[in-house]
Every structure is written in C-alpha cells, then in structure tokens.
Amino acid sequence: MAPVRVVNLGQVEPIALPQGSWSRMLVTARTAGGNRSSLGYSVFTPGTVLGMVSHEVEEVAYVVAGRGELRLDEGAVTFGPGDALFIPPHTWHAVANTGDEDVVMVFGFPHPDYPPTARR
C-alpha cells in the first residue's frame, strides 16, 4: 500500500487562466505517485468564461463559493455554492462566472493526471 500524501495548495504552481483566474492540480502522478485519480482546485474571477473542453474521462466538481454556468453545446446549467457537478466523458463544456464574486471549485478525474482533453 502506498503511503498517504499531503499536498498543500501552496506547494503546486498555478495554471494561469483568463482574467486572473487560475487552477492547481493538487493530486497527480507527480505529487502522489501510484494514484489512479486526480484532484484540482480552481478560482474563477467574475466575468471569466473559459473555452470549451471535452475530456476523455468523466469529471466531478464541487462548488465551494460563487455562482456561474457550465455552458454546454445544448445550453447552460447554472451552479452555486454547495452544488456538485457530474460531467460525462466527451461532453463539451466551459465554466462561466456569471456572478460578482470568485467561483471556487474543487474538481477531480478518474485519471492519475489532468486527462487527455480536446479544446475548441
């Protein structure tokens, strides 16, 4: 059995996103080793709209703070604090912060790193 790993948010370099938003991949093969899933943390500033992505695996997310939309080809799904999101594999989606405060989101994949992803 692999030992328990503790990864602090400050130990991982941020991935820059539009409008000062950012993500950090916390649990990955690099930080945990032997893991079969990954975990990340994102902050989306008000007005941020990400480009459409489609992952090869499902994604789950939990909204800690803020309000926004998950934009899909067939419309949009609104979310707010306390909501959990399930995004099936190969689903085109984009996060949009439609509120006036940061959206804070924890997300994960059944993949040891950020999974293979197509972008539009």
Secondary structure, DSSP 8 states (H G I E B T S, - for coil): --------GGGS--EE-GGG-EEEEEESTTTTSS-SSEEEEEEE-TT-B---EEESS-EEEEEEE--EEEEETTEEEEE-TT-EEEE-TT--EEEEE-SSS-EEEEEEESSSSS--EEE-
